[in-house]
Amino acid sequence: MKLFESVPNFSEGRDAGKVDRIVQAGRSVDGLVVLDVELDPAHHRSVVTLAGEGDPLVEALVRMAKVAIETIDLNHHRGEHPRMGAVDVVPFVPFGDATIEEAATLAERLGRRLWTELGLPVYLYGAAARRPEHADLSVLRRGEFEGIRAEIATDPVRAPDIGEPRVHPTAGIVAVGARPVLIAYNAYLSTPDVAIARSIAHAIRERDGGLPAVKALGFEAGTPPTAQVSMNLTDVHRTSISQALEAVRAEAKKRGVEVTSSEIVGLVPEEALLEAAERYLALKGFDRSRLLERRLGAVDRPAPPAGEVGLSGLSVAELARRVAARTPTPGGGSACAAAAALGAALVEMAIRFSRPAESPPTDPEFDEALAELEKARSRLIELVDEDARSYEEVRSTRRARKVDPQDVERRQALRAALRRAAEVPLETTRLARRTADLARRVEGRIKATIASDLLSGIALAEAGATGAAANVRANLEELAKEGIDTRGLSGALAELLGEPAP
C-alpha cells in the first residue's frame, strides 16, 4: 500500500456549516481518512488533513472541490491570508514507501480532473511543477485572485499548467503540487502592529536571506487584534520549530516586542515536537525509548512472525535473537540494514557533540549532513523489515512455482520477487556507502573526544554496505538463472562500489 497525505486549503474559515459540507464530501469516499479540520476566521481559511492511497484520495479531493466551488465566491471573500482560489492549494505528501515522484503524478491526475470535470484551471507547483517559475507557491499567489484574473490571459507566467488561460469566475484558480511534510507554525507578538510582524517575517524567511526552508508572512489575527508571524517550515531537518521560534524572538526583541504565544496549524510530526522539547529542556543524551508511552506500547505485544512488519521495532537483544534463530529470516540483509542504521546514528551523534554550543542557528556543512543522515537512518530501519519481507516473498513464489513449473504467471511472480530481493539490499548498500562518505566529509571537524564514535559509525556503515552488496550479488545470480537481464542492477552495484561496469 502506498500512503499519501493531502492538506487542501479552502477559502472559508468562518462558516462551519460550509466547511462541514466540503469535508463530508471527502468522507463519502471509501478508503479515505479525514485526520484533522481547522478553521481560521481571521485568515478566512480552513485546512483539512486527509490520508489514503492515491485513487481514493484523488476522488475525495474532486468531490470536496466540487462542493467548495458551489459554496465559495471569491468575489465576496476577504481574509488576512492571500488567496487565489476557493480551493486554494492542494499538496500531496508521500509517506512510507511512496515517493515524491508518485505524489507529483497524483497532483497531475487531480489537476486534469479539476479542469475537465469542474472547469477549474490549475497551477502545478513544488515537485510537480512543469515550469521553474511555478515551483514556488508564494510566487503563484502574488496579486491574489484579482491580480491573476486581470493578467492570466496576457502574461505567459500567469498561464495555468492545466486548463485555459482564464480563472473560474467565482472559484479562481488552484495550485496542486507535491512536497515533503510541512509544518504550519504561527508566533503571536505583544503588539497589534502588523508592520512589525511583516518586518520580522522578512528577516527570517529564506527568500530574503533568513533561515533555510522557512516561508513567513506578517498578519493581523485574533480579537483584540494581534500581530502574527505566520510561518511554513518546509524542511524541519534544515530549520526546526525551536530554531524558527528563537529567530522570531530575537527579531522581536530588536523591535522592542515579545513573542507571547505560538501555535501549530494542522498536524505535526512527533519528531518535530520532541526535538523542540529536547532543545529547550537541554536534555543531555536523552534516549527517546525512555518515553513512557513507547515503553507501554511494547508491553505484552505479540512478536510478529519472521518476515512480517515489526523487526525494526524490536529491541537490539530481540532482533539479535531472531537473527541467530534457525529461520531463513531475518538474515544478513536485515542485519546489514540495522548495522548501517546504527552507523548513521553514531555519525549523527558525533556531529551533534562537535557543534559548538555558541554556534549560529545554522551550520551549512553540519546541517546538510545531519538532514541526510537522519533520512538515511530512518530508511535503513525500514529496510530491516523490507529485506525480511522480500526474501519471504521469494520463498513463497518458489514454492508456488514448484506446484506448476510451467505456469507463466507463477514464473513472472518469482522473477519479480527475486528482483525485489536484489533491489532492497542494493538500496541498503547505497545508503550505507553514503553514510560513510558523509562521515568522512566532516571527519576533520569532529572533536577528538568523540572521534572513536565517528570511526565506529564508519565501520558499521561499511560493514552494512559490504554485506548488503554480497546479498545483491547472490540475488543477481538467481535472476540470471531465470534468464533476466541483470545489467542494470549489476551496473548500479558496480557504480556504488567503485568497480568497473560489468
C-alpha positions in Angstrom: 0.0 0.0 0.0 1.3 3.4 -1.0 0.1 6.0 1.5 -0.2 9.7 0.9 -1.3 12.7 2.9 -3.1 15.7 1.3 -3.7 19.0 3.0 -6.2 21.0 0.9 -6.7 24.6 2.0 -10.2 26.1 1.3 -11.0 29.8 1.3 -13.7 29.6 4.0 -12.9 29.9 7.7 -16.0 31.5 9.2 -18.9 29.3 8.2 -18.5 25.9 9.9 -21.5 24.6 8.0 -19.9 25.2 4.6 -16.7 23.6 5.7 -18.5 20.6 7.1 -20.3 20.1 3.7 -16.9 20.2 2.0 -15.4 17.7 4.5 -18.4 15.3 4.3 -17.9 15.1 0.5 -14.5 13.7 1.2 -15.7 11.3 3.9 -18.1 9.8 1.4 -15.2 8.0 -0.3 -14.2 4.6 1.0 -10.5 4.2 1.9 -10.2 7.9 2.7 -9.4 9.1 6.3 -10.0 12.7 7.5 -7.3 13.3 10.1 -7.9 16.9 11.0 -10.0 20.0 10.2 -9.1 23.5 11.3 -10.9 26.8 10.7 -9.2 30.2 11.0 -11.7 33.1 10.9 -9.0 35.8 10.7 -7.3 34.2 7.7 -10.8 33.2 6.5 -9.4 29.8 5.6 -9.8 26.1 6.6 -7.1 23.5 6.5 -8.2 19.8 6.1 -5.8 16.9 6.5 -6.6 13.7 4.6 -4.8 10.4 4.2 -5.2 7.4 1.9 -4.0 5.7 -1.2 -3.8 7.5 -4.4 -7.1 6.6 -6.0 -9.5 7.3 -3.1 -7.5 10.5 -2.2 -7.9 11.9 -5.7 -11.6 11.0 -5.8 -12.2 12.6 -2.4 -10.4 15.8 -3.4 -12.5 16.1 -6.6 -15.7 15.7 -4.6 -14.6 18.3 -2.0 -13.6 20.7 -4.7 -17.0 20.5 -6.3 -18.7 21.5 -3.1 -16.2 24.3 -2.4 -16.8 25.7 -5.9 -20.6 25.6 -5.3 -20.4 27.3 -1.9 -17.4 29.8 -2.1 -17.4 33.0 -4.1 -14.1 34.8 -4.1 -15.7 38.0 -5.3 -17.1 38.3 -1.8 -14.2 36.9 0.2 -11.6 38.7 2.2 -9.2 37.4 4.9 -5.8 38.0 6.2 -4.3 35.2 4.2 -3.6 35.7 0.5 -5.8 33.5 -1.7 -6.3 32.7 -5.3 -8.9 30.0 -5.3 -11.9 28.6 -3.5 -9.8 25.5 -3.3 -6.6 27.5 -2.8 -3.9 24.8 -2.7 -3.8 21.0 -2.6 -0.4 19.4 -1.8 0.3 15.7 -1.9 2.8 14.4 0.6 4.3 10.8 0.3 4.7 8.5 3.3 6.4 5.2 3.8 7.3 3.5 0.5 5.6 6.3 -1.5 7.8 8.6 -3.4 7.7 12.3 -4.2 7.6 11.4 -7.9 4.4 9.3 -7.3 3.0 12.3 -5.3 3.7 14.5 -8.3 1.9 12.0 -10.6 -1.2 12.2 -8.3 -1.0 16.0 -8.5 -1.2 15.9 -12.3 -4.0 13.4 -12.2 -6.0 15.6 -9.8 -5.2 18.7 -11.8 -6.6 17.2 -15.0 -9.8 16.1 -13.3 -10.3 19.5 -11.7 -10.2 21.2 -15.1 -12.1 18.6 -17.2 -14.8 18.0 -14.6 -15.1 21.3 -12.8 -13.6 23.9 -15.1 -11.0 24.9 -12.5 -7.7 25.9 -14.1 -4.6 24.5 -12.3 -1.1 25.6 -11.5 1.3 22.7 -10.7 3.8 23.6 -8.0 6.6 22.1 -5.8 7.9 18.8 -7.1 5.0 18.6 -9.6 5.9 21.9 -11.3 6.3 21.8 -15.0 8.0 25.3 -15.1 10.6 26.6 -12.7 8.7 29.8 -12.2 5.7 27.8 -10.9 7.6 25.8 -8.3 7.2 28.4 -5.5 3.7 28.7 -4.2 4.2 32.3 -2.9 5.2 33.5 -6.4 2.0 31.9 -7.8 -0.2 33.7 -5.3 1.1 37.2 -5.9 -1.7 39.6 -6.7 -4.2 37.0 -5.4 -7.5 36.2 -7.2 -8.0 39.7 -8.6 -4.4 40.1 -9.9 -4.4 36.7 -11.5 -7.8 37.4 -13.1 -6.5 40.6 -14.6 -3.3 39.1 -16.0 -3.9 35.4 -16.7 -4.8 35.9 -20.4 -1.9 38.2 -21.3 1.0 37.3 -19.0 2.6 33.9 -20.0 3.9 33.4 -16.5 0.3 33.6 -15.2 -0.9 31.0 -17.7 -2.1 27.8 -16.0 -0.4 24.5 -16.5 -3.7 22.7 -17.0 -6.7 24.4 -18.5 -7.4 27.6 -20.4 -5.9 31.0 -19.5 -8.9 32.2 -17.6 -9.9 32.0 -13.9 -13.2 30.3 -12.8 -15.5 33.3 -12.3 -16.2 32.6 -8.6 -13.6 29.9 -7.7 -10.5 31.4 -9.2 -7.6 29.0 -9.8 -6.0 26.2 -7.7 -2.4 25.2 -7.1 -1.9 21.5 -6.9 1.5 20.1 -6.0 3.8 17.6 -4.3 6.1 18.3 -1.3 7.6 16.8 1.8 5.9 17.2 5.2 5.4 20.9 6.1 4.6 22.4 9.5 2.4 25.5 9.6 3.6 27.4 12.6 2.5 30.8 13.9 4.0 33.1 16.5 2.0 35.9 18.2 3.5 39.2 19.2 2.9 41.6 22.1 1.7 44.3 19.7 -1.1 44.8 17.2 1.4 46.5 14.8 1.3 44.3 11.7 4.2 46.3 10.2 6.5 44.7 12.9 5.3 41.2 12.1 6.0 41.8 8.5 9.4 43.1 9.2 10.2 40.0 11.3 8.9 37.8 8.6 11.1 39.5 6.1 14.1 39.0 8.3 13.6 35.2 9.0 12.4 33.8 5.7 14.7 32.1 3.3 14.0 34.1 0.2 15.2 37.2 1.9 18.3 35.7 3.3 16.9 34.3 6.5 16.5 30.7 7.8 16.6 27.9 5.3 13.3 26.2 4.4 11.3 28.9 6.1 8.5 30.9 4.5 6.9 33.7 6.5 4.4 36.5 6.3 3.1 39.0 8.8 -0.7 39.2 9.6 -3.2 40.7 11.9 -5.1 38.0 13.8 -7.4 37.4 16.8 -9.7 39.6 18.9 -8.4 42.0 20.1 -6.1 42.3 17.1 -2.6 40.9 17.5 0.3 40.9 15.1 1.2 37.4 13.9 4.3 35.9 12.2 2.9 33.1 10.1 5.5 30.5 9.0 5.6 27.4 6.8 8.6 25.2 7.8 9.2 23.2 4.7 12.0 21.0 6.0 12.4 20.7 9.7 15.7 18.9 9.2 17.1 22.3 8.0 15.2 24.6 10.3 13.3 23.1 13.3 10.4 24.6 15.2 12.6 25.6 18.1 15.1 27.4 15.7 12.3 29.2 14.0 10.8 30.4 17.3 14.2 31.5 18.6 14.8 33.5 15.4 11.4 35.2 15.8 12.1 36.0 19.4 15.5 37.5 18.6 14.0 39.7 15.9 11.1 40.7 18.1 13.5 41.8 20.9 15.3 44.0 18.4 12.0 45.8 17.8 11.0 46.1 21.4 8.3 43.5 21.5 8.0 39.9 22.7 6.5 36.6 21.5 3.5 35.9 23.7 2.5 32.5 22.3 2.7 30.3 19.3 0.5 27.7 17.6 0.7 24.8 15.2 -1.9 24.7 12.4 -2.9 21.2 11.4 -0.9 18.1 12.3 2.7 17.9 13.2 5.3 15.0 13.1 6.2 13.7 16.6 9.9 14.1 15.8 9.5 17.9 15.4 8.0 18.4 18.9 10.4 16.0 20.5 13.3 18.0 19.0 11.9 21.2 20.5 11.4 19.6 23.9 15.0 18.2 23.9 16.4 21.6 22.9 14.5 23.8 25.3 15.0 21.4 28.3 18.7 21.0 27.4 18.3 17.2 27.8 21.7 15.6 27.7 21.9 12.2 25.9 18.2 11.7 26.1 17.0 8.4 24.7 13.5 8.6 23.2 12.9 4.9 24.1 12.6 6.2 27.7 9.3 7.8 26.8 6.6 6.2 28.9 4.1 5.7 26.1 6.7 4.0 23.9 7.6 1.6 26.7 4.0 0.8 27.4 3.3 0.3 23.7 5.8 -2.6 23.8 4.2 -4.4 26.8 2.6 -7.8 26.0 2.9 -7.1 22.3 2.9 -10.4 20.5 6.1 -10.9 18.4 5.2 -10.9 14.7 6.3 -13.9 12.6 9.7 -13.5 10.9 9.4 -11.5 7.7 6.4 -9.5 8.8 6.4 -5.9 9.8 7.8 -5.4 13.3 11.5 -6.3 13.2 12.5 -2.7 13.2 10.6 -2.1 16.4 12.3 -4.8 18.4 15.0 -4.3 21.0 18.6 -4.9 19.9 18.6 -8.1 22.1 15.4 -9.5 20.5 16.5 -8.7 16.9 19.8 -10.4 17.6 18.0 -13.4 19.0 15.8 -13.6 15.9 18.7 -13.3 13.6 20.5 -16.1 15.5 17.5 -18.5 15.3 17.4 -21.3 12.8 15.0 -19.5 10.5 15.5 -18.0 7.0 14.5 -14.6 8.1 15.6 -12.2 9.4 19.0 -12.8 7.9 22.1 -11.0 6.6 20.1 -8.3 4.7 18.2 -7.2 7.8 21.3 -7.3 9.9 23.2 -5.2 7.4 20.5 -2.6 7.3 20.4 -2.5 11.1 24.2 -2.2 11.3 24.2 0.7 8.8 21.4 2.5 10.7 23.5 2.3 13.9 26.4 3.6 11.9 24.4 6.6 10.7 23.2 7.2 14.3 26.8 7.3 15.6 27.8 9.8 12.9 24.8 12.0 13.8 25.8 11.8 17.5 29.4 12.8 16.7 28.3 15.8 14.7 25.9 17.0 17.4 28.5 16.8 20.1 31.1 18.5 17.8 28.8 21.6 17.3 29.9 24.5 19.5 27.1 25.5 21.9 27.5 29.1 20.8 27.3 28.3 17.1 24.7 30.2 15.0 21.3 28.5 14.3 22.6 27.2 11.0 25.9 25.5 10.1 25.5 24.5 6.4 28.0 21.6 6.4 26.7 20.0 9.6 23.1 20.8 8.9 23.2 19.2 5.4 25.0 16.2 6.7 22.5 15.7 9.6 19.5 16.1 7.4 20.7 13.4 5.0 21.9 11.1 7.8 18.6 11.3 9.6 16.7 10.4 6.5 19.2 7.6 5.7 18.8 6.2 9.3 15.1 6.2 9.1 15.1 4.5 5.7 17.6 1.9 6.8 15.4 1.0 9.8 12.6 0.4 7.3 14.8 -1.8 5.2 15.4 -4.1 8.2 11.8 -5.2 7.7 11.7 -4.9 3.9 14.6 -7.2 3.4 13.0 -9.9 5.5 9.7 -9.4 3.6 11.4 -9.6 0.2 13.1 -12.9 1.0 9.9 -14.4 2.4 8.2 -13.4 -0.9 11.0 -15.2 -2.8 10.4 -18.4 -0.7 6.7 -18.1 -1.2 6.8 -17.7 -5.0 9.4 -20.5 -5.3 7.0 -22.9 -3.5 4.1 -21.8 -5.8 6.2 -22.4 -8.9 7.2 -25.9 -7.8 3.5 -26.8 -7.8 3.3 -25.9 -11.6 6.7 -25.1 -13.1 5.1 -24.3 -16.5 2.7 -21.7 -15.2 3.7 -18.3 -16.8 2.2 -16.1 -14.0 4.0 -18.1 -11.3 7.2 -17.8 -13.1 6.7 -14.0 -13.5 5.9 -13.7 -9.8 9.1 -15.4 -8.9 11.1 -13.2 -11.2 9.5 -10.1 -9.6 10.2 -11.4 -6.1 13.9 -12.1 -7.0 14.3 -8.6 -8.5 12.8 -7.0 -5.3 15.1 -9.2 -3.2 18.1 -7.6 -5.1 16.7 -4.1 -5.1 16.3 -3.9 -1.3 19.9 -4.7 -0.4 21.0 -2.5 -3.2 19.3 0.4 -1.5 20.9 -0.6 1.8 24.3 -0.6 0.0 23.7 2.9 -1.4 22.6 4.4 2.0 25.4 2.7 3.9 28.0 3.9 1.5 26.6 7.4 1.6 26.6 7.3 5.4 30.3 6.5 5.4 31.0 9.2 2.8 29.2 11.9 4.8 31.1 10.8 7.9 34.5 11.2 6.1 33.4 14.6 4.8 33.0 16.0 8.3 35.8 14.0 10.0 38.1 16.9 10.2 35.6 18.9 12.3 34.7 16.2 14.8 36.0 16.7 18.4 38.9 14.4 19.3 37.0 13.1 22.3 34.3 11.6 20.1 36.4 10.7 17.1 36.3 7.0 18.0 32.5 7.1 17.8 32.7 8.5 14.3 35.1 5.8 13.3 32.8 3.2 14.8 29.9 4.7 12.7 32.0 4.5 9.6 33.0 0.8 10.3 29.3 -0.2 10.9 28.2 1.6 7.7 30.9 0.0 5.6 30.1 -3.4 7.1 26.5 -2.9 6.2 27.4 -1.9 2.7 29.7 -4.9 2.2 27.2 -7.4 3.4 24.3 -5.9 1.6 26.4 -5.9 -1.7 27.0 -9.6 -1.2 23.3 -10.2 -0.9 22.7 -8.2 -4.1 25.2 -10.4 -6.0 23.6 -13.6 -4.7 20.2 -12.5 -5.9 21.5 -11.3 -9.2 22.8 -14.9 -9.8 19.4 -16.2 -9.2 17.9 -13.7 -11.6 20.4 -14.6 -14.3 19.4 -18.3 -13.9 15.9 -17.2 -14.6 17.0 -15.6 -17.8 16.6 -12.0 -16.6 18.9 -9.2 -17.9 20.7 -8.1 -14.7 23.0 -5.5 -16.3 21.1 -2.5 -14.9 21.3 -3.8 -11.3 24.8 -5.0 -11.8 25.9 -1.7 -13.2 24.3 0.2 -10.3 26.1 -2.0 -7.8 29.4 -1.6 -9.5 29.0 2.2 -9.6 28.2 2.2 -5.8 31.3 0.1 -5.1 33.6 2.0 -7.5 34.1 -1.1 -9.6 34.3 -1.4 -13.4 30.9 -1.8 -15.1 30.1 -5.5 -15.8 
